[in-house]
Amino acid sequence: MEWVRGETIGHGTFSTVSLATVSHTDSGEFPRFVAVKSADSYGAASLANEKSVLDKLGDDCNEIVRCYGEYRTVENGEEMHNLFLEYASRGSLANNLKKLNGEGLPESTVRRHTGSVLRGLRHIHAKGFAHCDLKLGNILLFGDGSVKIADFGLAKRTGEVTASNDDGLQIRGTPLYMAPESVNDNEYGSEADVWALGCAVVEMFSGKTAWSVKVGSNFMSLLLRIGVGDELPRIPEALSEEGRDFLSK
């Protein structure tokens, strides 16, 4: 396969995502443009996990980003691990929301996106996995307006024990989207994914995160609010009765 790395379109904890142009492939199954997620040896385990999970999930769910394969290169004397993924020309929902300057999306659009993500989660959970890092930054928007779940680097088998640190806490995912059982008991399963989706729905509609946090505040204070506080994520008053009922469950 022959391909050329283009502009950088995203950054993760362990990897960098670039737009790549595929000029030649023996199998012919690669599209002309793909997103290539690249990591050095430090981030190789995350990419390997993502590839393994996506392979097991298969290609029969339109709400999950497709993986085309992997390829290793040597760049500046260092081995790089590259994962070729479906390219979303309109970026993540998080980036699209930022362009609205604090405003949210119309409820009809939020409903459509939520339905797509629910179908994706149903497939993931039916296959015995939990995503563990569902957030707007990992929901990608395509040219036709459809959305797909991406970034399975932290995904794991449902019921698989998550190792904790010396304090008994394992931060797996993004604190703003973590469920109480994840904070309190290191439980990361299908229920935690659904909680994260609820947080994403609030953010899509209101343009603000479900939990109000001050810039520069310690994330541990947020985890305490989620895990042991009496506070619940705010449900936008402008949301329809049906929408509020959905979030209250």
Secondary structure, 3 states (H helix, E strand, C coil): CEEEEEEEEEECCCCEEEEEEEEECCCCCCCCEEEEEEECHHHHHHHHHHHHHHHHHCCCCCCECCEEEEEEEEECCEEEEEEEECCCCCCEHHHHHHCCCCCCCCHHHHHHHHHHHHHHHHHHHHCCEECCCCCHHHEEECCCCCEEECCCCCCEECCCCCCCCCCCCCCCCCHHHCCHHHHHHCCCCHHHHHHHHHHHHHHHHHCCCCCCCCCCCCHHHHHHHHHCCCCCCCCCCCCCHHHHHHHHC
